[in-house]
Amino acid sequence: MKYVALLRGVNVGGKNMLPMKNLIAMFEAAGCTDVSTYINSGNVVFSAPARIQKKLPGLITKQISELFGFRVPVIVRSSEQLSEIVRGNPFLREGQTEKALHVYFLAEQAKADAIQRLDNNRSPGDRFHVAGGEVYLHLTTGAADTKLTNAYFDSRLSTVCTARNWATVLKLLEMTAGT
């Protein structure tokens, strides 16, 4: 089974520098195969049996902390889950431009009452939709100017998340599909 591990806040703005070769080595040492990265910001595609995949987020987070001195959340999705995420994007079905689309991947599914308490008017012009373990975003103001941030969703949904733009989501789906 192919998976993607999504690390939050790695190699962004000169912060939390983590060489991808070291990251690949960590995944290989954990028993993963066919390990590769996409761009230099914490996207790792790999194959692994389910028993290994389930323990990877905690293991990789711990190793990065011990070796590099910072904590990084690691969120894993299978190729099948990525395919469902792409098919399920409500903004894409509306015909919105892909350049304005993003996805927050949640470490844990949000509770219904927490989702209901989210502020739909927090960032005027921007919209979001929570489905399963993802928050779909249509950001008319762009990712740099939105008030729909990691910190907002982390605090309101009581989990951690990491964002990817739509082009990256599509590329990761392609990579996990083996094409």
C-alpha positions as CSV (number, residue, x, y, z in Angstrom):
1,M,0.0,0.0,0.0
2,K,1.3,3.5,-0.9
3,Y,1.0,6.4,1.6
4,V,2.0,10.0,2.0
5,A,3.2,11.4,5.2
6,L,2.6,15.2,5.5
7,L,4.9,17.0,7.9
8,R,3.9,20.4,9.2
9,G,6.2,23.4,9.2
10,V,9.3,21.8,7.7
11,N,11.7,23.9,5.7
12,V,9.3,26.9,5.5
13,G,10.8,30.3,5.7
14,G,14.2,29.1,6.9
15,K,12.6,27.5,10.0
16,N,12.7,23.8,11.1
17,M,15.3,22.9,8.6
18,L,15.2,19.2,7.8
19,P,17.2,17.6,4.9
20,M,15.0,15.4,2.9
21,K,17.7,12.7,2.7
22,N,17.6,12.4,6.5
23,L,13.8,12.2,6.4
24,I,14.0,9.4,3.7
25,A,16.5,7.5,5.9
26,M,14.2,7.7,8.9
27,F,11.3,6.2,6.9
28,E,13.6,3.5,5.4
29,A,14.9,2.6,8.9
30,A,11.3,2.3,10.1
31,G,10.7,-0.4,7.5
32,C,9.2,1.6,4.6
33,T,10.1,1.0,1.0
34,D,9.9,3.1,-2.2
35,V,10.5,6.2,-0.2
36,S,10.6,9.5,-2.0
37,T,9.9,13.2,-1.2
38,Y,8.1,15.9,-3.1
39,I,9.4,19.4,-2.9
40,N,11.4,20.3,0.1
41,S,8.6,20.9,2.6
42,G,7.8,17.6,4.2
43,N,5.8,15.4,1.8
44,V,7.0,11.8,1.9
45,V,5.6,9.1,-0.3
46,F,6.2,5.5,0.7
47,S,5.0,1.9,0.8
48,A,4.6,0.0,4.0
49,P,2.5,-2.7,5.6
50,A,-0.4,-1.3,7.8
51,R,1.4,-2.3,11.0
52,I,4.3,-0.1,10.2
53,Q,2.2,2.8,8.8
54,K,0.2,3.1,12.0
55,K,3.2,3.7,14.2
56,L,5.0,6.1,11.8
57,P,3.6,9.4,12.9
58,G,4.7,9.0,16.5
59,L,8.0,7.4,15.5
60,I,9.0,10.1,13.0
61,T,7.9,12.9,15.2
62,K,10.1,11.5,18.0
63,Q,13.1,11.0,15.8
64,I,13.0,14.5,14.4
65,S,12.7,15.9,17.9
66,E,15.7,13.9,19.1
67,L,17.9,14.6,16.0
68,F,16.9,18.1,15.0
69,G,15.5,19.6,18.2
70,F,12.0,20.5,17.1
71,R,8.6,18.8,17.1
72,V,6.8,18.2,13.9
73,P,3.3,16.7,13.6
74,V,3.1,13.9,11.0
75,I,-0.2,13.1,9.3
76,V,-0.5,10.0,7.1
77,R,-3.0,9.4,4.3
78,S,-3.2,6.3,1.9
79,S,-3.4,6.6,-1.8
80,E,-7.1,5.6,-1.5
81,Q,-7.8,8.3,1.0
82,L,-6.1,10.9,-1.2
83,S,-8.2,9.8,-4.1
84,E,-11.4,10.2,-2.0
85,I,-10.2,13.7,-0.9
86,V,-9.7,14.8,-4.5
87,R,-13.1,13.5,-5.5
88,G,-14.8,15.0,-2.5
89,N,-13.6,18.6,-2.9
90,P,-16.9,20.6,-2.9
91,F,-15.2,23.7,-4.3
92,L,-13.9,21.9,-7.3
93,R,-17.4,20.6,-8.1
94,E,-18.5,24.2,-8.0
95,G,-16.0,25.0,-10.7
96,Q,-13.7,27.2,-8.6
97,T,-10.2,27.8,-9.9
98,E,-7.7,25.2,-8.6
99,K,-5.2,27.9,-7.8
100,A,-7.5,29.1,-4.9
101,L,-8.0,25.6,-3.5
102,H,-6.2,24.1,-0.4
103,V,-6.7,21.3,2.0
104,Y,-5.9,21.1,5.7
105,F,-5.3,17.5,6.7
106,L,-6.4,16.8,10.3
107,A,-4.5,14.4,12.6
108,E,-7.9,13.4,14.0
109,Q,-11.4,13.8,12.7
110,A,-13.2,16.8,14.3
111,K,-16.2,16.4,16.4
112,A,-19.5,17.6,14.9
113,D,-20.1,20.2,17.7
114,A,-16.7,21.7,17.1
115,I,-17.3,22.0,13.4
116,Q,-20.6,23.7,14.0
117,R,-18.9,26.3,16.2
118,L,-16.5,27.4,13.4
119,D,-16.9,30.9,12.2
120,N,-17.9,31.0,8.5
121,N,-17.2,34.8,8.4
122,R,-13.8,34.6,10.0
123,S,-12.0,35.5,6.7
124,P,-14.4,37.4,4.4
125,G,-14.3,36.1,0.9
126,D,-12.7,32.8,2.0
127,R,-14.7,29.6,2.5
128,F,-14.1,26.3,4.1
129,H,-15.8,22.9,4.3
130,V,-15.0,20.2,6.9
131,A,-15.4,16.6,5.7
132,G,-14.0,13.6,7.5
133,G,-10.4,14.3,8.3
134,E,-10.0,17.3,6.0
135,V,-10.8,20.9,5.8
136,Y,-11.3,22.1,2.2
137,L,-10.5,25.7,1.6
138,H,-11.4,28.2,-1.2
139,L,-9.0,31.1,-0.5
140,T,-9.9,34.1,-2.6
141,T,-7.4,36.3,-0.6
142,G,-4.6,33.7,-0.9
143,A,-3.0,31.5,1.7
144,A,-0.8,34.3,3.0
145,D,-3.7,36.6,3.8
146,T,-6.4,34.3,5.1
147,K,-7.5,34.2,8.7
148,L,-8.3,30.5,8.2
149,T,-4.9,29.3,9.6
150,N,-3.5,26.2,11.1
151,A,-3.7,27.8,14.5
152,Y,-7.4,28.6,14.1
153,F,-8.4,25.1,13.0
154,D,-6.1,23.5,15.6
155,S,-7.6,25.4,18.4
156,R,-11.2,25.1,17.3
157,L,-11.2,21.5,16.3
158,S,-8.9,20.2,19.1
159,T,-6.4,18.5,16.7
160,V,-3.4,19.5,14.6
161,C,-3.5,20.0,10.9
162,T,-1.2,20.7,8.0
163,A,-2.1,22.5,4.7
164,R,-1.3,21.7,1.1
165,N,-2.3,23.6,-2.0
166,W,-4.4,21.8,-4.5
167,A,-1.5,21.4,-7.0
168,T,0.5,19.6,-4.3
169,V,-2.5,17.4,-3.4
170,L,-2.9,16.3,-7.0
171,K,0.9,15.6,-7.4
172,L,0.9,13.5,-4.2
173,L,-2.1,11.6,-5.5
174,E,-0.2,10.9,-8.7
175,M,2.9,9.8,-6.8
176,T,0.9,7.5,-4.5
177,A,-0.9,6.0,-7.4
178,G,2.5,5.1,-8.9
179,T,2.0,7.1,-12.2
